[in-house]
């Protein structure tokens, strides 16, 4: 191979691979965030069952007050 071709490949390969790797990184980060959010939603009803009825009502009332006034 001629040296010009080798230099062109050495320059072109990182220019192509780094943006592709960055896009993959963003996609995987988004997928992981969606998985975490889904897990939190799935766990929330289980925690509600663990609370006693009175504590649950107090927690809901406090949450609604916080949302309505802030």
CHARMM-style PDB file with segment names, atoms N, HN, CA, C and O in Angstrom:
ATOM      1  N   UNK     1       0.843  -1.194   0.000  1.00  0.00      PROA
ATOM      2  CA  UNK     1       0.000   0.000   0.000  1.00  0.00      PROA
ATOM      3  C   UNK     1       0.876   1.240   0.000  1.00  0.00      PROA
ATOM      4  O   UNK     1       1.984   1.261   0.536  1.00  0.00      PROA
ATOM      5  N   UNK     2       0.344   2.243  -0.608  1.00  0.00      PROA
ATOM      6  HN  UNK     2      -0.556   2.227  -1.044  1.00  0.00      PROA
ATOM      7  CA  UNK     2       1.067   3.510  -0.605  1.00  0.00      PROA
ATOM      8  C   UNK     2       0.850   4.205   0.724  1.00  0.00      PROA
ATOM      9  O   UNK     2      -0.177   4.003   1.372  1.00  0.00      PROA
ATOM     10  N   UNK     3       1.796   5.014   1.130  1.00  0.00      PROA
ATOM     11  HN  UNK     3       2.630   5.178   0.604  1.00  0.00      PROA
ATOM     12  CA  UNK     3       1.720   5.653   2.432  1.00  0.00      PROA
ATOM     13  C   UNK     3       0.547   6.615   2.522  1.00  0.00      PROA
ATOM     14  O   UNK     3      -0.006   6.808   3.605  1.00  0.00      PROA
ATOM     15  N   UNK     4       0.153   7.224   1.404  1.00  0.00      PROA
ATOM     16  HN  UNK     4       0.602   7.067   0.524  1.00  0.00      PROA
ATOM     17  CA  UNK     4      -0.980   8.155   1.424  1.00  0.00      PROA
ATOM     18  C   UNK     4      -2.277   7.440   1.802  1.00  0.00      PROA
ATOM     19  O   UNK     4      -3.103   7.981   2.539  1.00  0.00      PROA
ATOM     20  N   UNK     5      -2.444   6.230   1.294  1.00  0.00      PROA
ATOM     21  HN  UNK     5      -1.774   5.791   0.696  1.00  0.00      PROA
ATOM     22  CA  UNK     5      -3.634   5.447   1.600  1.00  0.00      PROA
ATOM     23  C   UNK     5      -3.655   5.049   3.076  1.00  0.00      PROA
ATOM     24  O   UNK     5      -4.704   5.079   3.719  1.00  0.00      PROA
ATOM     25  N   UNK     6      -2.498   4.680   3.602  1.00  0.00      PROA
ATOM     26  HN  UNK     6      -1.645   4.655   3.080  1.00  0.00      PROA
ATOM     27  CA  UNK     6      -2.416   4.312   5.012  1.00  0.00      PROA
ATOM     28  C   UNK     6      -2.749   5.512   5.895  1.00  0.00      PROA
ATOM     29  O   UNK     6      -3.489   5.368   6.869  1.00  0.00      PROA
ATOM     30  N   UNK     7      -2.228   6.672   5.580  1.00  0.00      PROA
ATOM     31  HN  UNK     7      -1.627   6.789   4.789  1.00  0.00      PROA
ATOM     32  CA  UNK     7      -2.520   7.886   6.348  1.00  0.00      PROA
ATOM     33  C   UNK     7      -4.008   8.223   6.259  1.00  0.00      PROA
ATOM     34  O   UNK     7      -4.619   8.600   7.259  1.00  0.00      PROA
ATOM     35  N   UNK     8      -4.587   8.092   5.080  1.00  0.00      PROA
ATOM     36  HN  UNK     8      -4.091   7.786   4.267  1.00  0.00      PROA
ATOM     37  CA  UNK     8      -6.017   8.365   4.910  1.00  0.00      PROA
ATOM     38  C   UNK     8      -6.854   7.411   5.756  1.00  0.00      PROA
ATOM     39  O   UNK     8      -7.830   7.837   6.373  1.00  0.00      PROA
ATOM     40  N   UNK     9      -6.494   6.138   5.798  1.00  0.00      PROA
ATOM     41  HN  UNK     9      -5.701   5.792   5.297  1.00  0.00      PROA
ATOM     42  CA  UNK     9      -7.223   5.171   6.618  1.00  0.00      PROA
ATOM     43  C   UNK     9      -7.071   5.472   8.104  1.00  0.00      PROA
ATOM     44  O   UNK     9      -8.039   5.386   8.860  1.00  0.00      PROA
ATOM     45  N   UNK    10      -5.867   5.822   8.520  1.00  0.00      PROA
ATOM     46  HN  UNK    10      -5.081   5.891   7.906  1.00  0.00      PROA
ATOM     47  CA  UNK    10      -5.627   6.139   9.930  1.00  0.00      PROA
ATOM     48  C   UNK    10      -6.447   7.353  10.356  1.00  0.00      PROA
ATOM     49  O   UNK    10      -6.893   7.421  11.501  1.00  0.00      PROA
ATOM     50  N   UNK    11      -6.647   8.283   9.482  1.00  0.00      PROA
ATOM     51  HN  UNK    11      -6.285   8.228   8.552  1.00  0.00      PROA
ATOM     52  CA  UNK    11      -7.445   9.471   9.801  1.00  0.00      PROA
ATOM     53  C   UNK    11      -8.942   9.183   9.663  1.00  0.00      PROA
ATOM     54  O   UNK    11      -9.730   9.634  10.494  1.00  0.00      PROA
ATOM     55  N   UNK    12      -9.340   8.448   8.642  1.00  0.00      PROA
ATOM     56  HN  UNK    12      -8.699   8.082   7.967  1.00  0.00      PROA
ATOM     57  CA  UNK    12     -10.760   8.236   8.360  1.00  0.00      PROA
ATOM     58  C   UNK    12     -11.428   7.284   9.347  1.00  0.00      PROA
ATOM     59  O   UNK    12     -12.589   7.485   9.702  1.00  0.00      PROA
ATOM     60  N   UNK    13     -10.726   6.267   9.788  1.00  0.00      PROA
ATOM     61  HN  UNK    13      -9.783   6.103   9.499  1.00  0.00      PROA
ATOM     62  CA  UNK    13     -11.344   5.275  10.670  1.00  0.00      PROA
ATOM     63  C   UNK    13     -11.822   5.904  11.980  1.00  0.00      PROA
ATOM     64  O   UNK    13     -12.979   5.691  12.342  1.00  0.00      PROA
ATOM     65  N   UNK    14     -11.006   6.664  12.710  1.00  0.00      PROA
ATOM     66  HN  UNK    14     -10.066   6.837  12.416  1.00  0.00      PROA
ATOM     67  CA  UNK    14     -11.533   7.291  13.937  1.00  0.00      PROA
ATOM     68  C   UNK    14     -12.644   8.306  13.666  1.00  0.00      PROA
ATOM     69  O   UNK    14     -13.578   8.430  14.459  1.00  0.00      PROA
ATOM     70  N   UNK    15     -12.548   9.020  12.566  1.00  0.00      PROA
ATOM     71  HN  UNK    15     -11.790   8.919  11.922  1.00  0.00      PROA
ATOM     72  CA  UNK    15     -13.576  10.007  12.226  1.00  0.00      PROA
ATOM     73  C   UNK    15     -14.921   9.321  12.020  1.00  0.00      PROA
ATOM     74  O   UNK    15     -15.958   9.906  12.330  1.00  0.00      PROA
ATOM     75  N   UNK    16     -14.928   8.115  11.514  1.00  0.00      PROA
ATOM     76  HN  UNK    16     -14.085   7.639  11.262  1.00  0.00      PROA
ATOM     77  CA  UNK    16     -16.163   7.366  11.290  1.00  0.00      PROA
ATOM     78  C   UNK    16     -16.611   6.650  12.561  1.00  0.00      PROA
ATOM     79  O   UNK    16     -17.800   6.645  12.878  1.00  0.00      PROA
ATOM     80  N   UNK    17     -15.672   6.046  13.293  1.00  0.00      PROA
ATOM     81  HN  UNK    17     -14.706   6.050  13.035  1.00  0.00      PROA
ATOM     82  CA  UNK    17     -16.035   5.213  14.435  1.00  0.00      PROA
ATOM     83  C   UNK    17     -16.444   6.010  15.669  1.00  0.00      PROA
ATOM     84  O   UNK    17     -17.358   5.581  16.374  1.00  0.00      PROA
ATOM     85  N   UNK    18     -15.824   7.133  15.963  1.00  0.00      PROA
ATOM     86  HN  UNK    18     -15.081   7.480  15.390  1.00  0.00      PROA
ATOM     87  CA  UNK    18     -16.170   7.881  17.174  1.00  0.00      PROA
ATOM     88  C   UNK    18     -17.603   8.396  17.175  1.00  0.00      PROA
ATOM     89  O   UNK    18     -18.285   8.234  18.187  1.00  0.00      PROA
ATOM     90  N   UNK    19     -18.101   9.003  16.107  1.00  0.00      PROA
ATOM     91  HN  UNK    19     -17.547   9.135  15.284  1.00  0.00      PROA
ATOM     92  CA  UNK    19     -19.509   9.405  16.118  1.00  0.00      PROA
ATOM     93  C   UNK    19     -20.470   8.214  16.226  1.00  0.00      PROA
ATOM     94  O   UNK    19     -21.499   8.303  16.896  1.00  0.00      PROA
ATOM     95  N   UNK    20     -20.138   7.120  15.576  1.00  0.00      PROA
ATOM     96  HN  UNK    20     -19.302   7.047  15.031  1.00  0.00      PROA
ATOM     97  CA  UNK    20     -20.993   5.932  15.662  1.00  0.00      PROA
ATOM     98  C   UNK    20     -21.016   5.396  17.092  1.00  0.00      PROA
ATOM     99  O   UNK    20     -22.073   5.023  17.600  1.00  0.00      PROA
ATOM    100  N   UNK    21     -19.858   5.358  17.735  1.00  0.00      PROA
ATOM    101  HN  UNK    21     -18.999   5.662  17.323  1.00  0.00      PROA
ATOM    102  CA  UNK    21     -19.796   4.894  19.119  1.00  0.00      PROA
ATOM    103  C   UNK    21     -20.568   5.837  20.039  1.00  0.00      PROA
ATOM    104  O   UNK    21     -21.206   5.381  20.987  1.00  0.00      PROA
ATOM    105  N   UNK    22     -20.521   7.125  19.780  1.00  0.00      PROA
ATOM    106  HN  UNK    22     -20.002   7.495  19.009  1.00  0.00      PROA
ATOM    107  CA  UNK    22     -21.253   8.100  20.605  1.00  0.00      PROA
ATOM    108  C   UNK    22     -22.765   7.910  20.451  1.00  0.00      PROA
ATOM    109  O   UNK    22     -23.493   7.970  21.441  1.00  0.00      PROA
ATOM    110  N   UNK    23     -23.231   7.688  19.258  1.00  0.00      PROA
ATOM    111  HN  UNK    23     -22.639   7.640  18.453  1.00  0.00      PROA
ATOM    112  CA  UNK    23     -24.663   7.460  19.031  1.00  0.00      PROA
ATOM    113  C   UNK    23     -25.099   6.166  19.718  1.00  0.00      PROA
ATOM    114  O   UNK    23     -26.176   6.122  20.312  1.00  0.00      PROA
ATOM    115  N   UNK    24     -24.294   5.129  19.648  1.00  0.00      PROA
ATOM    116  HN  UNK    24     -23.418   5.165  19.166  1.00  0.00      PROA
ATOM    117  CA  UNK    24     -24.618   3.879  20.350  1.00  0.00      PROA
ATOM    118  C   UNK    24     -24.686   4.113  21.840  1.00  0.00      PROA
ATOM    119  O   UNK    24     -25.581   3.599  22.512  1.00  0.00      PROA
ATOM    120  N   UNK    25     -23.746   4.886  22.366  1.00  0.00      PROA
ATOM    121  HN  UNK    25     -23.019   5.303  21.820  1.00  0.00      PROA
ATOM    122  CA  UNK    25     -23.724   5.202  23.796  1.00  0.00      PROA
ATOM    123  C   UNK    25     -25.020   5.914  24.208  1.00  0.00      PROA
ATOM    124  O   UNK    25     -25.610   5.583  25.237  1.00  0.00      PROA
ATOM    125  N   UNK    26     -25.457   6.882  23.412  1.00  0.00      PROA
ATOM    126  HN  UNK    26     -24.978   7.151  22.576  1.00  0.00      PROA
ATOM    127  CA  UNK    26     -26.703   7.600  23.724  1.00  0.00      PROA
ATOM    128  C   UNK    26     -27.908   6.668  23.664  1.00  0.00      PROA
ATOM    129  O   UNK    26     -28.787   6.738  24.524  1.00  0.00      PROA
ATOM    130  N   UNK    27     -27.958   5.808  22.674  1.00  0.00      PROA
ATOM    131  HN  UNK    27     -27.244   5.751  21.976  1.00  0.00      PROA
ATOM    132  CA  UNK    27     -29.079   4.870  22.548  1.00  0.00      PROA
ATOM    133  C   UNK    27     -29.130   3.905  23.728  1.00  0.00      PROA
ATOM    134  O   UNK    27     -30.199   3.668  24.292  1.00  0.00      PROA
ATOM    135  N   UNK    28     -27.999   3.358  24.096  1.00  0.00      PROA
ATOM    136  HN  UNK    28     -27.131   3.550  23.638  1.00  0.00      PROA
ATOM    137  CA  UNK    28     -27.961   2.402  25.203  1.00  0.00      PROA
ATOM    138  C   UNK    28     -28.329   3.111  26.509  1.00  0.00      PROA
ATOM    139  O   UNK    28     -29.028   2.540  27.346  1.00  0.00      PROA
ATOM    140  N   UNK    29     -27.862   4.350  26.687  1.00  0.00      PROA
ATOM    141  HN  UNK    29     -27.294   4.814  26.007  1.00  0.00      PROA
ATOM    142  CA  UNK    29     -28.231   5.120  27.879  1.00  0.00      PROA
ATOM    143  C   UNK    29     -29.731   5.360  27.954  1.00  0.00      PROA
ATOM    144  O   UNK    29     -30.317   5.267  29.033  1.00  0.00      PROA
ATOM    145  N   UNK    30     -30.352   5.664  26.840  1.00  0.00      PROA
ATOM    146  HN  UNK    30     -29.876   5.740  25.964  1.00  0.00      PROA
ATOM    147  CA  UNK    30     -31.797   5.855  26.812  1.00  0.00      PROA
ATOM    148  C   UNK    30     -32.559   4.583  27.113  1.00  0.00      PROA
ATOM    149  O   UNK    30     -33.571   4.606  27.814  1.00  0.00      PROA
ATOM    150  N   UNK    31     -32.080   3.483  26.589  1.00  0.00      PROA
ATOM    151  HN  UNK    31     -31.258   3.464  26.019  1.00  0.00      PROA
ATOM    152  CA  UNK    31     -32.731   2.195  26.849  1.00  0.00      PROA
ATOM    153  C   UNK    31     -32.622   1.845  28.327  1.00  0.00      PROA
ATOM    154  O   UNK    31     -33.599   1.406  28.933  1.00  0.00      PROA
ATOM    155  N   UNK    32     -31.449   2.035  28.909  1.00  0.00      PROA
ATOM    156  HN  UNK    32     -30.655   2.392  28.417  1.00  0.00      PROA
ATOM    157  CA  UNK    32     -31.272   1.736  30.328  1.00  0.00      PROA
ATOM    158  C   UNK    32     -32.143   2.637  31.204  1.00  0.00      PROA
ATOM    159  O   UNK    32     -32.694   2.176  32.204  1.00  0.00      PROA
ATOM    160  N   UNK    33     -32.273   3.906  30.844  1.00  0.00      PROA
ATOM    161  HN  UNK    33     -31.826   4.280  30.031  1.00  0.00      PROA
ATOM    162  CA  UNK    33     -33.137   4.809  31.601  1.00  0.00      PROA
ATOM    163  C   UNK    33     -34.595   4.355  31.532  1.00  0.00      PROA
ATOM    164  O   UNK    33     -35.308   4.410  32.533  1.00  0.00      PROA
ATOM    165  N   UNK    34     -35.037   3.910  30.367  1.00  0.00      PROA
ATOM    166  HN  UNK    34     -34.458   3.865  29.554  1.00  0.00      PROA
ATOM    167  CA  UNK    34     -36.411   3.424  30.221  1.00  0.00      PROA
ATOM    168  C   UNK    34     -36.638   2.160  31.042  1.00  0.00      PROA
ATOM    169  O   UNK    34     -37.706   1.981  31.628  1.00  0.00      PROA
ATOM    170  N   UNK    35     -35.641   1.287  31.085  1.00  0.00      PROA
ATOM    171  HN  UNK    35     -34.774   1.432  30.609  1.00  0.00      PROA
ATOM    172  CA  UNK    35     -35.763   0.064  31.881  1.00  0.00      PROA
ATOM    173  C   UNK    35     -35.855   0.408  33.362  1.00  0.00      PROA
ATOM    174  O   UNK    35     -36.681  -0.157  34.080  1.00  0.00      PROA
ATOM    175  N   UNK    36     -35.011   1.332  33.826  1.00  0.00      PROA
ATOM    176  HN  UNK    36     -34.340   1.791  33.244  1.00  0.00      PROA
ATOM    177  CA  UNK    36     -35.059   1.739  35.243  1.00  0.00      PROA
ATOM    178  C   UNK    36     -36.415   2.332  35.606  1.00  0.00      PROA
ATOM    179  O   UNK    36     -36.972   2.035  36.662  1.00  0.00      PROA
ATOM    180  N   UNK    37     -36.936   3.171  34.720  1.00  0.00      PROA
ATOM    181  HN  UNK    37     -36.483   3.413  33.862  1.00  0.00      PROA
ATOM    182  CA  UNK    37     -38.234   3.802  34.984  1.00  0.00      PROA
ATOM    183  C   UNK    37     -39.343   2.756  35.042  1.00  0.00      PROA
ATOM    184  O   UNK    37     -40.228   2.838  35.894  1.00  0.00      PROA
ATOM    185  N   UNK    38     -39.302   1.785  34.153  1.00  0.00      PROA
ATOM    186  HN  UNK    38     -38.583   1.719  33.461  1.00  0.00      PROA
ATOM    187  CA  UNK    38     -40.310   0.719  34.151  1.00  0.00      PROA
ATOM    188  C   UNK    38     -40.222  -0.109  35.427  1.00  0.00      PROA
ATOM    189  O   UNK    38     -41.247  -0.502  35.985  1.00  0.00      PROA
ATOM    190  N   UNK    39     -39.004  -0.375  35.892  1.00  0.00      PROA
ATOM    191  HN  UNK    39     -38.172  -0.056  35.438  1.00  0.00      PROA
ATOM    192  CA  UNK    39     -38.847  -1.123  37.132  1.00  0.00      PROA
ATOM    193  C   UNK    39     -39.419  -0.350  38.313  1.00  0.00      PROA
ATOM    194  O   UNK    39     -40.075  -0.929  39.179  1.00  0.00      PROA
ATOM    195  N   UNK    40     -39.170   0.961  38.350  1.00  0.00      PROA
ATOM    196  HN  UNK    40     -38.637   1.432  37.646  1.00  0.00      PROA
ATOM    197  CA  UNK    40     -39.711   1.782  39.440  1.00  0.00      PROA
ATOM    198  C   UNK    40     -41.234   1.750  39.441  1.00  0.00      PROA
ATOM    199  O   UNK    40     -41.850   1.662  40.503  1.00  0.00      PROA
ATOM    200  N   UNK    41     -41.842   1.821  38.273  1.00  0.00      PROA
ATOM    201  HN  UNK    41     -41.342   1.893  37.410  1.00  0.00      PROA
ATOM    202  CA  UNK    41     -43.301   1.772  38.193  1.00  0.00      PROA
ATOM    203  C   UNK    41     -43.844   0.422  38.637  1.00  0.00      PROA
ATOM    204  O   UNK    41     -44.911   0.341  39.247  1.00  0.00      PROA
ATOM    205  N   UNK    42     -43.100  -0.638  38.327  1.00  0.00      PROA
ATOM    206  HN  UNK    42     -42.234  -0.572  37.832  1.00  0.00      PROA
ATOM    207  CA  UNK    42     -43.545  -1.976  38.691  1.00  0.00      PROA
ATOM    208  C   UNK    42     -43.400  -2.213  40.197  1.00  0.00      PROA
ATOM    209  O   UNK    42     -44.204  -2.933  40.788  1.00  0.00      PROA
ATOM    210  N   UNK    43     -42.390  -1.618  40.814  1.00  0.00      PROA
ATOM    211  HN  UNK    43     -41.736  -1.033  40.334  1.00  0.00      PROA
ATOM    212  CA  UNK    43     -42.146  -1.823  42.241  1.00  0.00      PROA
ATOM    213  C   UNK    43     -43.098  -0.986  43.086  1.00  0.00      PROA
ATOM    214  O   UNK    43     -43.435  -1.391  44.199  1.00  0.00      PROA
ATOM    215  N   UNK    44     -43.535   0.154  42.599  1.00  0.00      PROA
ATOM    216  HN  UNK    44     -43.261   0.482  41.695  1.00  0.00      PROA
ATOM    217  CA  UNK    44     -44.383   1.067  43.374  1.00  0.00      PROA
ATOM    218  C   UNK    44     -45.649   0.397  43.923  1.00  0.00      PROA
ATOM    219  O   UNK    44     -45.934   0.588  45.105  1.00  0.00      PROA
ATOM    220  N   UNK    45     -46.418  -0.364  43.161  1.00  0.00      PROA
ATOM    221  HN  UNK    45     -46.186  -0.519  42.200  1.00  0.00      PROA
ATOM    222  CA  UNK    45     -47.610  -1.004  43.729  1.00  0.00      PROA
ATOM    223  C   UNK    45     -47.277  -1.995  44.851  1.00  0.00      PROA
ATOM    224  O   UNK    45     -48.056  -2.138  45.794  1.00  0.00      PROA
ATOM    225  N   UNK    46     -46.134  -2.676  44.760  1.00  0.00      PROA
ATOM    226  HN  UNK    46     -45.502  -2.559  43.994  1.00  0.00      PROA
ATOM    227  CA  UNK    46     -45.742  -3.601  45.816  1.00  0.00      PROA
ATOM    228  C   UNK    46     -45.491  -2.869  47.125  1.00  0.00      PROA
ATOM    229  O   UNK    46     -45.842  -3.367  48.194  1.00  0.00      PROA
ATOM    230  N   UNK    47     -44.888  -1.696  47.046  1.00  0.00      PROA
ATOM    231  HN  UNK    47     -44.603  -1.291  46.177  1.00  0.00      PROA
ATOM    232  CA  UNK    47     -44.628  -0.915  48.252  1.00  0.00      PROA
ATOM    233  C   UNK    47     -45.931  -0.422  48.862  1.00  0.00      PROA
ATOM    234  O   UNK    47     -46.054  -0.321  50.083  1.00  0.00      PROA
ATOM    235  N   UNK    48     -46.906  -0.115  48.007  1.00  0.00      PROA
ATOM    236  HN  UNK    48     -46.806  -0.198  47.015  1.00  0.00      PROA
ATOM    237  CA  UNK    48     -48.200   0.339  48.506  1.00  0.00      PROA
ATOM    238  C   UNK    48     -48.853  -0.743  49.368  1.00  0.00      PROA
ATOM    239  O   UNK    48     -49.467  -0.438  50.390  1.00  0.00      PROA
ATOM    240  N   UNK    49     -48.722  -1.988  48.962  1.00  0.00      PROA
ATOM    241  HN  UNK    49     -48.223  -2.235  48.131  1.00  0.00      PROA
ATOM    242  CA  UNK    49     -49.303  -3.092  49.714  1.00  0.00      PROA
ATOM    243  C   UNK    49     -48.646  -3.240  51.077  1.00  0.00      PROA
ATOM    244  O   UNK    49     -49.296  -3.644  52.041  1.00  0.00      PROA
ATOM    245  N   UNK    50     -47.361  -2.914  51.161  1.00  0.00      PROA
ATOM    246  HN  UNK    50     -46.834  -2.586  50.378  1.00  0.00      PROA
ATOM    247  CA  UNK    50     -46.632  -3.059  52.408  1.00  0.00      PROA
ATOM    248  C   UNK    50     -47.080  -2.030  53.450  1.00  0.00      PROA
ATOM    249  O   UNK    50     -47.045  -2.303  54.650  1.00  0.00      PROA
ATOM    250  N   UNK    51     -47.490  -0.876  52.998  1.00  0.00      PROA
ATOM    251  HN  UNK    51     -47.518  -0.655  52.024  1.00  0.00      PROA
ATOM    252  CA  UNK    51     -47.919   0.159  53.945  1.00  0.00      PROA
ATOM    253  C   UNK    51     -49.267  -0.214  54.550  1.00  0.00      PROA
ATOM    254  O   UNK    51     -50.099  -0.860  53.913  1.00  0.00      PROA
ATOM    255  N   UNK    52     -49.453   0.197  55.755  1.00  0.00      PROA
ATOM    256  HN  UNK    52     -48.778   0.722  56.273  1.00  0.00      PROA
ATOM    257  CA  UNK    52     -50.774   0.013  56.355  1.00  0.00      PROA
ATOM    258  C   UNK    52     -51.721   1.033  55.728  1.00  0.00      PROA
ATOM    259  O   UNK    52     -51.283   2.039  55.169  1.00  0.00      PROA
ATOM    260  N   UNK    53     -53.010   0.766  55.825  1.00  0.00      PROA
ATOM    261  HN  UNK    53     -53.366  -0.051  56.279  1.00  0.00      PROA
ATOM    262  CA  UNK    53     -54.010   1.599  55.165  1.00  0.00      PROA
ATOM    263  C   UNK    53     -53.906   3.063  55.603  1.00  0.00      PROA
ATOM    264  O   UNK    53     -53.968   3.965  54.768  1.00  0.00      PROA
ATOM    265  N   UNK    54     -53.754   3.295  56.871  1.00  0.00      PROA
ATOM    266  HN  UNK    54     -53.704   2.562  57.549  1.00  0.00      PROA
ATOM    267  CA  UNK    54     -53.691   4.655  57.372  1.00  0.00      PROA
ATOM    268  C   UNK    54     -52.445   5.387  56.879  1.00  0.00      PROA
ATOM    269  O   UNK    54     -52.515   6.549  56.479  1.00  0.00      PROA
ATOM    270  N   UNK    55     -51.324   4.710  56.911  1.00  0.00      PROA
ATOM    271  HN  UNK    55     -51.267   3.766  57.236  1.00  0.00      PROA
ATOM    272  CA  UNK    55     -50.075   5.316  56.432  1.00  0.00      PROA
ATOM    273  C   UNK    55     -50.176   5.634  54.946  1.00  0.00      PROA
ATOM    274  O   UNK    55     -49.674   6.660  54.487  1.00  0.00      PROA
ATOM    275  N   UNK    56     -50.823   4.750  54.201  1.00  0.00      PROA
ATOM    276  HN  UNK    56     -51.230   3.917  54.574  1.00  0.00      PROA
ATOM    277  CA  UNK    56     -50.992   4.980  52.768  1.00  0.00      PROA
ATOM    278  C   UNK    56     -51.827   6.228  52.501  1.00  0.00      PROA
ATOM    279  O   UNK    56     -51.477   7.047  51.651  1.00  0.00      PROA
ATOM    280  N   UNK    57     -52.922   6.365  53.224  1.00  0.00      PROA
ATOM    281  HN  UNK    57     -53.206   5.700  53.914  1.00  0.00      PROA
ATOM    282  CA  UNK    57     -53.759   7.557  53.042  1.00  0.00      PROA
ATOM    283  C   UNK    57     -53.000   8.831  53.389  1.00  0.00      PROA
ATOM    284  O   UNK    57     -53.106   9.836  52.685  1.00  0.00      PROA
ATOM    285  N   UNK    58     -52.233   8.786  54.478  1.00  0.00      PROA
ATOM    286  HN  UNK    58     -52.147   7.969  55.050  1.00  0.00      PROA
ATOM    287  CA  UNK    58     -51.447   9.961  54.868  1.00  0.00      PROA
ATOM    288  C   UNK    58     -50.401  10.291  53.800  1.00  0.00      PROA
ATOM    289  O   UNK    58     -50.178  11.461  53.489  1.00  0.00      PROA
ATOM    290  N   UNK    59     -49.771   9.275  53.249  1.00  0.00      PROA
ATOM    291  HN  UNK    59     -49.952   8.325  53.502  1.00  0.00      PROA
ATOM    292  CA  UNK    59     -48.759   9.499  52.216  1.00  0.00      PROA
ATOM    293  C   UNK    59     -49.380  10.089  50.955  1.00  0.00      PROA
ATOM    294  O   UNK    59     -48.810  10.996  50.348  1.00  0.00      PROA
ATOM    295  N   UNK    60     -50.539   9.584  50.560  1.00  0.00      PROA
ATOM    296  HN  UNK    60     -51.002   8.847  51.052  1.00  0.00      PROA
ATOM    297  CA  UNK    60     -51.211  10.100  49.365  1.00  0.00      PROA
ATOM    298  C   UNK    60     -51.649  11.543  49.589  1.00  0.00      PROA
ATOM    299  O   UNK    60     -51.483  12.389  48.710  1.00  0.00      PROA
ATOM    300  N   UNK    61     -52.208  11.824  50.761  1.00  0.00      PROA
ATOM    301  HN  UNK    61     -52.343  11.137  51.474  1.00  0.00      PROA
ATOM    302  CA  UNK    61     -52.641  13.189  51.071  1.00  0.00      PROA
ATOM    303  C   UNK    61     -51.462  14.143  51.028  1.00  0.00      PROA
ATOM    304  O   UNK    61     -51.571  15.237  50.473  1.00  0.00      PROA
ATOM    305  N   UNK    62     -50.341  13.748  51.602  1.00  0.00      PROA
ATOM    306  HN  UNK    62     -50.252  12.859  52.053  1.00  0.00      PROA
ATOM    307  CA  UNK    62     -49.158  14.602  51.610  1.00  0.00      PROA
ATOM    308  C   UNK    62     -48.638  14.822  50.187  1.00  0.00      PROA
ATOM    309  O   UNK    62     -48.233  15.929  49.833  1.00  0.00      PROA
ATOM    310  N   UNK    63     -48.654  13.776  49.389  1.00  0.00      PROA
ATOM    311  HN  UNK    63     -48.983  12.877  49.678  1.00  0.00      PROA
ATOM    312  CA  UNK    63     -48.189  13.902  48.006  1.00  0.00      PROA
ATOM    313  C   UNK    63     -49.091  14.836  47.211  1.00  0.00      PROA
ATOM    314  O   UNK    63     -48.605  15.654  46.430  1.00  0.00      PROA
ATOM    315  N   UNK    64     -50.398  14.717  47.405  1.00  0.00      PROA
ATOM    316  HN  UNK    64     -50.792  14.052  48.039  1.00  0.00      PROA
ATOM    317  CA  UNK    64     -51.325  15.594  46.686  1.00  0.00      PROA
ATOM    318  C   UNK    64     -51.154  17.043  47.122  1.00  0.00      PROA
ATOM    319  O   UNK    64     -51.178  17.945  46.284  1.00  0.00      PROA
ATOM    320  N   UNK    65     -50.982  17.279  48.408  1.00  0.00      PROA
ATOM    321  HN  UNK    65     -50.962  16.547  49.089  1.00  0.00      PROA
ATOM    322  CA  UNK    65     -50.740  18.647  48.886  1.00  0.00      PROA
ATOM    323  C   UNK    65     -49.488  19.216  48.248  1.00  0.00      PROA
ATOM    324  O   UNK    65     -49.465  20.368  47.814  1.00  0.00      PROA
ATOM    325  N   UNK    66     -48.456  18.405  48.196  1.00  0.00      PROA
ATOM    326  HN  UNK    66     -48.474  17.470  48.548  1.00  0.00      PROA
ATOM    327  CA  UNK    66     -47.189  18.868  47.624  1.00  0.00      PROA
ATOM    328  C   UNK    66     -47.355  19.197  46.135  1.00  0.00      PROA
ATOM    329  O   UNK    66     -46.820  20.196  45.655  1.00  0.00      PROA
ATOM    330  N   UNK    67     -48.089  18.363  45.415  1.00  0.00      PROA
ATOM    331  HN  UNK    67     -48.524  17.551  45.805  1.00  0.00      PROA
ATOM    332  CA  UNK    67     -48.280  18.616  43.989  1.00  0.00      PROA
ATOM    333  C   UNK    67     -49.185  19.813  43.715  1.00  0.00      PROA
ATOM    334  O   UNK    67     -48.948  20.571  42.773  1.00  0.00      PROA
ATOM    335  N   UNK    68     -50.211  19.983  44.528  1.00  0.00      PROA
ATOM    336  HN  UNK    68     -50.403  19.368  45.293  1.00  0.00      PROA
ATOM    337  CA  UNK    68     -51.162  21.060  44.282  1.00  0.00      PROA
ATOM    338  C   UNK    68     -50.594  22.437  44.640  1.00  0.00      PROA
ATOM    339  O   UNK    68     -50.898  23.421  43.966  1.00  0.00      PROA
ATOM    340  N   UNK    69     -49.790  22.516  45.670  1.00  0.00      PROA
ATOM    341  HN  UNK    69     -49.543  21.716  46.218  1.00  0.00      PROA
ATOM    342  CA  UNK    69     -49.342  23.819  46.156  1.00  0.00      PROA
ATOM    343  C   UNK    69     -47.943  24.178  45.715  1.00  0.00      PROA
ATOM    344  O   UNK    69     -47.516  25.310  45.942  1.00  0.00      PROA
ATOM    345  N   UNK    70     -47.200  23.268  45.091  1.00  0.00      PROA
ATOM    346  HN  UNK    70     -47.547  22.348  44.906  1.00  0.00      PROA
ATOM    347  CA  UNK    70     -45.826  23.597  44.702  1.00  0.00      PROA
ATOM    348  C   UNK    70     -45.641  23.463  43.238  1.00  0.00      PROA
ATOM    349  OT1 UNK    70     -44.545  23.701  42.730  1.00  0.00      PROA
TER     350      UNK     70
END
